[in-house]
Amino acid sequence: MIQAEGLRKTFGDITAVEEVSLEVRPGEIVALLGPNGAGKTTTVRMLAALLRPTAGRALVAGYDVLRQPEEVRRRVGLLTELPGLYLRMTGYEYLAFFADLYEVPRPLLKQRLEAWLDRLGLRGALHQRIATYSKGMRQKLALLRAFLPLPPVFLLDEPTSAMDPQSAQVAREMIRSLAQEGHAVLLCTHNLYEAEALAHRIAILCRGRIIVEGTPQALRDRFLGPPVYELRLAAPAGQALELLPEGLAVVEWGSHWVRYRASDPERENPRVLQALLAHGLPVVSLSEVPRPLEDLYLRILNGAAPPASPDPAARSEGEHACRS
Amino acid sequence: MPLVNEGTGLRDLGKRGQRWLRGAWVIFRRDLLDILRDWRLVSPLVLLLLIFPVLALLSAEAATRYMAQFGAQLVAERLLPFLALATGFLPLTVCLIIPLETFVGEKERRTLEPLLAAPVSDLQLYVGKGLAALIVPTVTSLLGVTLYLLILIARRALPPDPALLLSLYGILSLHAVVMVAGAIVISTQSHSVRGANLLASFIILPLSMLLVFESSLLFWGSYRMLMIILCILLAYAVLLVRMGVALFNREQLLSAEFDTLDLRGMARGFWRALRIGDPDGLPRSGWDGLWGPIRRSGGALATLALLGLMGFALGWSLTPGIGSLPAEAILERLGPGGQNLSRSLAFPLTAWGIFIHNLRAVLVNTLLGALSLGLWVAFYPVGLMGFIGMLLRMLFTIDPSLGMAGILAVLPHGLVELPAVGLVFAGALRLSLTLLTPPHPRSLRDRLLLALADWIKLFGLAIPLLLLAAWIEAYLTPHLVLGWLAARLP
């Protein structure tokens, strides 16, 4: 659905996007992360055929952004960073205006609104002037505007910003269900929780280049190492340390807990439990230590290499990360 | 089955046209509603529409009574159309406010990006938004004038005069188009309403001055002159619309920062343009040379050559009856000034004098060309070659050998001078037309810098040619002409 190769954009002497190659398949949600000024908005604008790439090529829904920009725009639902609404219009007028621009017939517009209005809690306010809307309601309306034509590709910049947690949850569900229906979604966000909750793959953009890309799990494994498990005991941890299977990589321990790294948890965790239970040690719980995306993101941006990576390419990947 | 294909093609074309119009209509309708809902715009317009015609009438009555005391009834009558123009012009000033508000205001409020992301072309956006900005103040202005004139006609104070009505409605409508088109151009060059308002004085000042001139013409009843001005205004309206269409594009609206004057960047770009022929390119060894500017100005050069030929043909074919007069009669008609023509020239007829005169002429014409968006430079060859065509035709009509003398007087130095002047004017035309063409793939600034650098190179190339032409004109041409004439004199 989105295939970008070597996209580059310069404004005079300033290079906003150095080189971006990216693919988003149908039914996939890809989160584009990166610090401010990394080039996310410019990348999205190029993919939405709003800016012409200086170099490189991008196909969106099968159309070339340079040669067929209008066809691309017809097939992209863009949610901009700021809602950008016409405050003197009512919510319905605004949506009808964009429906007309995207040639969505009125019956279809009404049908789609019927399906979404209640979920987003906008029904009551639909015929009120947008000027009276709260920030969150404006964001929801902007999201509806992007969803209305149901194009094959969605480019969503901070889709749930300013929304209350409940509305944000609904919006995420909607995005997820759109992806399940086969729409391709490129999500630009600073909300790492959201990226983790939604994205099948993550791409981190820094100084105009995608420095890493992969599924959240693969990136965690690559940059944070194998998962860490925490064993909680109703007995002193010292006893457990002596009983743990040989070769288990213990990371840290406390009075009643032990953390170890397991590269093959399906094999190693039963062995650990077996060893402890065989000696009658009371195990309270065994669970994976959460490794939030934030840790991974910051680690990558701070230029960390994948731990103990023997691969020089992987090390240099980490080293050229976002340090200025 | 070509007929069927043709039919299908036409149907497709019709459908596409319909789709295009629908897109522009949707934008127009929204903007119009938005304007009509904004009380800050509507209330002054309504007040102007209701109050100003009445105020103008009261002023007209007072002026008529006052003038009648001195028996100057005619002056009072001529004041009536003048006041009609004033009645119509005030609502038109809103023509500047609305586009600045709808274009730059939208940019500032960040409502433009979702609109730009919609499947509509730049031209649809321009047409839809431009017409919406144009229609409200123009209708108010024309309604105000109509109201004022209807009352005057009903009171038999002013007889219905089609020339007056055409002039009034023409002036007001064209002023509105020029203002809206100019405001859209300004909008594309500003990122804030504040910046746009500062730039708007570039439109309002010349237009106000023009209005003063037009109103004086209306006062004197010089409708013919007024029509000529209206034609020029029409040409400028077309040029400004073209410029707006060229500059109003997504890339320009979303990417550029215009509010700061980057003199260093401009100097760097200019130097690169001068050196390598690309303001945005990486410095490399080797100069761009002269072939690059000539090649890039080829289109303008061809246009000027074509216009020059057209001018010559027009001058040749439309030579007035003076051509059939004997030479003595022509000199007689010219009077003593004509007989002392060489003495009354503003420059000495030496090689240096001719050269300095030509140099000054190309510089002044380039400047006028840039200020007139290329119109002056484009029509200069028509006038110049038309004059040469007319002169030669006259000489040939009087006596073919006199005609040959005329050719000898023009051709030797003309063969060097005309290409030189053509090159400089082609550069000047390109410089002016840069504003009217879309700035892809380079930015407008870079294209202007390149055009300026090219003009300088072409001007540099023209200097030795003009020197040579002046030398030929001063030292060779007189010998050739006199030799030719002496051989044929009895």
Boltz contact constraints between the chains, C-beta under 6 A:
constraints:
  - contact:
      token1: [A, 11]
      token2: [B, 255]
      max_distance: 6.0
  - contact:
      token1: [A, 48]
      token2: [B, 117]
      max_distance: 6.0
  - contact:
      token1: [A, 50]
      token2: [B, 116]
      max_distance: 6.0
  - contact:
      token1: [A, 50]
      token2: [B, 250]
      max_distance: 6.0
  - contact:
      token1: [A, 50]
      token2: [B, 254]
      max_distance: 6.0
  - contact:
      token1: [A, 51]
      token2: [B, 251]
      max_distance: 6.0
  - contact:
      token1: [A, 51]
      token2: [B, 255]
      max_distance: 6.0
  - contact:
      token1: [A, 52]
      token2: [B, 251]
      max_distance: 6.0
  - contact:
      token1: [A, 70]
      token2: [B, 119]
      max_distance: 6.0
  - contact:
      token1: [A, 73]
      token2: [B, 119]
      max_distance: 6.0
  - contact:
      token1: [A, 74]
      token2: [B, 119]
      max_distance: 6.0
  - contact:
      token1: [A, 78]
      token2: [B, 117]
      max_distance: 6.0
  - contact:
      token1: [A, 80]
      token2: [B, 113]
      max_distance: 6.0
  - contact:
      token1: [A, 80]
      token2: [B, 114]
      max_distance: 6.0
  - contact:
      token1: [A, 82]
      token2: [B, 110]
      max_distance: 6.0
  - contact:
      token1: [A, 84]
      token2: [B, 110]
      max_distance: 6.0
  - contact:
      token1: [A, 84]
      token2: [B, 111]
      max_distance: 6.0
  - contact:
      token1: [A, 84]
      token2: [B, 113]
      max_distance: 6.0
  - contact:
      token1: [A, 84]
      token2: [B, 114]
      max_distance: 6.0
  - contact:
      token1: [A, 86]
      token2: [B, 111]
      max_distance: 6.0
  - contact:
      token1: [A, 88]
      token2: [B, 34]
      max_distance: 6.0
  - contact:
      token1: [A, 88]
      token2: [B, 37]
      max_distance: 6.0
  - contact:
      token1: [A, 97]
      token2: [B, 30]
      max_distance: 6.0
  - contact:
      token1: [A, 100]
      token2: [B, 26]
      max_distance: 6.0
  - contact:
      token1: [A, 101]
      token2: [B, 26]
      max_distance: 6.0
  - contact:
      token1: [A, 101]
      token2: [B, 118]
      max_distance: 6.0
